[in-house]
Amino acid sequence: MFTPAPTPPPDLDSTEAVWIPVRSGTVFVEPGGGFVRAATAPIEAPDVFLGVLDGLAVYALDLHETSEEADLEPVHLRKLFGRIPDEEWVVAGRAEQIINYDRTHVYCGRCATPTETNPHDRGKVCPSCKHMAFPRLSPAMIVLVEKGDQVLLAWGRQFPGRFFSTLAGFVEPGESLEQAVEREVMEEVGVTVNDVRYFGSQPWPFPHSLMCGFHCTYESGEITIQEEEIVEAGWFNATDLPPCPIGGMSIAGWLIQDWLQRHGVA
């Protein structure tokens, strides 16, 4: 079990720790294995305490382009999924995001003074103008639209091949999650929805999102795709789905799997 914390507990065992070297979305692990567990860091690099995993301190290591890699294996964060336990994969995503945050907040965004880290949280404070910054987190909604025994899936332009998924989009300032669901569905496929129901959430480190999942019900309108973002969209039955995620690493797959289970298919 992982417990996040900004500083190590005073009674933490120092004989072994978990080390997560990261560089631009790539995590360095034991060759053919998982996280490095050792008393000292495997690579000399700036470290950040993340929390406690199964009684061991967890540190992220910031590997710059010139940093040594020791004998560790570089694995992109996406490809690391399934190779290590799901909870550890989430911790690896946290490591990537916190290191990126530290790198991009060395100086105050208001007056360019070097920042200092608060001792009680992850906030960066400017000693000159007192401006504060925290790790960037972008809330986004992701939704499965239901219409009778069909669901609406779309092929987004971010997918290189013909691959469908649920609709998603970032929440705008001053907007609730439910309002974001209604707006994004209208913008991307031109239909109105109601009965927006919360499903669950997932931290998504590509690069710093919090995905908030929903189910909702079709109300009216014909599918009219937003061509800048969508290649194709349509209504599909449980027994005739296009290529799409089912289960797996993303909340999109969880939404679809949940819908299939409720229809007695998966």
KALINMO-V147873 format. One record per helix or strand of 2 or more residues. SS is the DSSP state (H for helix, E for strand). FROM is the first residue (numbers start at 0). TO is the last residue. If there is no record, write none. Layout:
# KALINMO-V147873
[[SS & FROM & TO] [SS & FROM & TO]]
This chain:
# KALINMO-V147873
[[E & 1 & 3] [E & 16 & 22] [E & 25 & 28] [E & 35 & 37] [E & 45 & 52] [E & 55 & 61] [E & 72 & 75] [H & 76 & 79] [H & 85 & 103] [E & 113 & 116] [E & 123 & 125] [E & 131 & 132] [E & 137 & 146] [E & 149 & 155] [E & 163 & 164] [E & 166 & 169] [H & 176 & 188] [E & 191 & 203] [E & 208 & 219] [E & 229 & 236] [H & 250 & 261]]
